[in-house]
Amino acid sequence: MSTLDSLASARAALAGPERDASPFSIVRREGPWRDALRRRMLAVADLLAAAIATVTAVGLADGSSLVWCLAALPGWILLAKLHGLYDSDHRVLRHLTVDELPTLATWALTGTALFVLAVGAGEQTVTTWVAIKLWVALVAGVVVLRTAARGLWRRIVPPERALLVGSGALERATLRKLELFDDIHVECVATIDDSLTDPGHEASGAALEERILAIGNVDRVIVASTHVAESLIAEQVRLCRRHRLKLSVVPPARGMFGTAVHLHHIADLPLIEYSTWDTPRSSMLLKRVADVAVAAVMLVVLSPVLLAIAAAIRLTSRGPALFVQDRAGIGGRPFRMYKFRTMVRDAEDRLGDVVAVDDLVSPMFKLRRDPRMTGIGRFLRRTSIDELPQLFNVLGGSMSLVGPRPEQVDLVDRYQTEHLFRLQAKPGMTGPMQVYGRGELRFDERLAVEREYVENLSLRRDLRLLLLTISTVVRGRGAF
C-alpha cells in the first residue's frame, strides 16, 4: 500500500463511516443550524448598531460623510469576524454578551479609528467629538442589540438536546446548573451511568454510541464523570466528531481545581495557576473610587424616586419607611444596613412565628411566601427597589456596589470556620449570589459562587456582575 493510500485509510478511520458530510440547512433544521442562525442574527445586530451609531454621530445633514458611513457597513461585519465575535457562543455552554464586552469595546475603537482614517483619506474631516460619539454609540448600541438578538434566538430556537454521562455529585451539580441558568439553552434529554463508560469497561465507547443512536437528535454530550481517563476522552472526541456533536467535560477533580484556578499553556504544556496572592491596593482604590462616584450620582438622580417610594410605604402601612438592621461587614464587623421596609412594623418580633432560627440546618433562611410582607413590599422585593437605600452604605464605606451578600450578625455567629472566607471582602449591594440564582440557591451553592468571587476579585469581574444584575432584576427570578 502506498503512503497516500495509508493516509487516506487513516483519515477514513478517524472520520468514521457514519459522519454526515452534507451541508447544514437553517430552513430544514439540519446540521449545526442553531449556531448558524445565531451568527446571522448577531451580524444583523452589529449592522444595525453600526448604522444607528454612524447616523447618531455624523447626522443626516452631512451627506458626504453619511455616504462613507453607509459604504463602511460591510466592513464592520468583517472587523467583527476578525475579532472573533461570531465564533465564541458555540464553543462554550454559556456565553453572554457581557462576556465579550472588552472585545466589543476594542472592535468599536478599531472601527472608529479606521473610519476616521478612511474619511480623512477622502479629504473629509471627522472631529474628535464625532469620533467619541461614534465609539460610545457603537458600544452602547451593540451591547443592547446583541443582548436582544441572543434573547430572541433563545425564544425562537429549541434548546440543544444533551446526553449527560455521569453519576453522583458531579452529575447532580451539572443538572443543577442547567436548571438555574436558562440562558445556557441546553436541555438534558437523557443520562447514561458513567460505570458503562469506565475505561475498564470492554464496550465503553460502544455503550455511549448506542445510547446516542437510541435517543436520536442529540446535539451535545456532557461528561460529568469521575471515570475520566485520557483514552476515554480521546474516544469520546472521535465519537462526537463522527456524529457532529459538541462535547463538554466537567473536570472530575472538582475539589482539587477549586475556584481560584486559571489554565495557561506553555507551548503544548498545560499549567494550572492558583490565585493565592492579595488583590493589588491600586485595584481596591479604584473599586472604592467607583463605589463613591456611582453611589453619589445614583443618589442624586434617583432622589425623587426614593422620596416617592418612602411616601408610598408610609401611606400604605404603619411604621418607618426605612428598615435598619445590623449586618456583618468585612472582617465580621457589624454595621447598620439600610433598606426600604417591605414587612410589617413588628416583623422582627414575629420572626419566631415563621422560622425557628435555632433549628436551621444552615446559617441562612429565605422564605418564599413570608406572611409578614406588605403589599407594596412584595413589589419592592420583586424589583429589588428595596435595596436602593444601601447606596448610603456604599457612600459611607460599609458596603460596596459588588460583593458577597451582607448577612445578619446572628447568622454569621453560627458560621463554621470554612464559611468565614466570605467576610474577607466588603459586602455588596449586588454580587455573585444575586446574579447566579438569588433566593433559589442553597447555602452550599451560595458559598461556592461567593468563594469564586472572593478568590478572583477584580474590577472587570465587578463590572460583569453589575451588568448581569440588570438582566437578573428584569427577570425577577429568585426574588422573594
C-alpha positions, 0 to 999 in steps of 0.5 A: 500500500502506498503512503497516500493510500495509508493516509487516506485509510487513516483519515477514513478511520478517524472520520468514521463511516457514519459522519454526515458530510452534507451541508447544514440547512437553517430552513430544514433544521439540519446540521449545526443550524442553531449556531448558524442562525445565531451568527446571522442574527448577531451580524444583523445586530452589529449592522444595525448598531453600526448604522444607528451609531454612524447616523447618531454621530455624523447626522443626516445633514452631512451627506458626504460623510453619511455616504462613507458611513453607509459604504463602511457597513460591510466592513464592520461585519468583517472587523467583527469576524476578525475579532472573533465575535461570531465564533465564541457562543458555540464553543462554550455552554454559556456565553453572554454578551457581557462576556465579550464586552472588552472585545466589543469595546476594542472592535468599536475603537478599531472601527472608529479609528479606521473610519476616521482614517478612511474619511480623512483619506477622502479629504473629509474631516471627522472631529474628535467629538464625532469620533467619541460619539461614534465609539460610545454609540457603537458600544452602547448600541451593540451591547443592547442589540446583541443582548436582544438578538441572543434573547430572541434566538433563545425564544425562537430556537429549541434548546440543544438536546444533551446526553449527560454521562455521569453519576453522583455529585458531579452529575447532580451539580451539572443538572443543577446548573442547567436548571438555574441558568436558562440562558445556557439553552441546553436541555438534558434529554437523557443520562447514561451511568458513567460505570458503562463508560469506565475505561475498564469497561470492554464496550465503553465507547460502544455503550455511549454510541448506542445510547446516542443512536437510541435517543436520536437528535442529540446535539451535545454530550456532557461528561460529568464523570469521575471515570475520566481517563485520557483514552476515554476522552480521546474516544469520546472526541472521535465519537462526537466528531463522527456524529457532529456533536459538541462535547463538554467535560466537567473536570472530575477533580472538582475539589482539587481545581477549586475556584481560584484556578486559571489554565495557561499553556506553555507551548503544548504544556498545560499549567494550572495557576492558583490565585493565592496572592492579595488583590493589588491596593491600586485595584481596591482604590479604584473599586472604592473610587467607583463605589463613591462616584456611582453611589453619589450620582445614583443618589442624586438622580434617583432622589425623587424616586426614593422620596416617592417610594418612602411616601408610598410605604408610609401611606400604605402601612404603619411604621418607618419607611426605612428598615435598619438592621445590623449586618456583618461587614468585612472582617465580621464587623457589624454595621447598620444596613439600610433598606426600604421596609417591605414587612410589617412594623413588628416583623422582627418580633414575629420572626419566631412565628415563621422560622425557628432560627435555632433549628436551621440546618444552615446559617441562612433562611429565605422564605418564599411566601413570608406572611409578614410582607406588605403589599407594596413590599412584595413589589419592592422585593420583586424589583429589588427597589428595596435595596436602593437605600444601601447606596448610603452604605456604599457612600459611607464605606460599609458596603460596596456596589459588588460583593458577597451578600451582607448577612445578619450578625446572628447568622454569621455567629453560627458560621463554621470556620470554612464559611468565614472566607466570605467576610474577607471582602466588603459586602455588596449591594449586588454580587455573585449570589444575586446574579447566579440564582438569588433566593433559589440557591442553597447555602452550599451553592451560595458559598461556592459562587461567593468563594469564586468571587472572593478568590478572583476579585477584580474590577472587570469581574465587578463590572460583569456582575453589575451588568448581569444584575440588570438582566437578573432584576428584569427577570425577577427570578429568585426574588422573594 
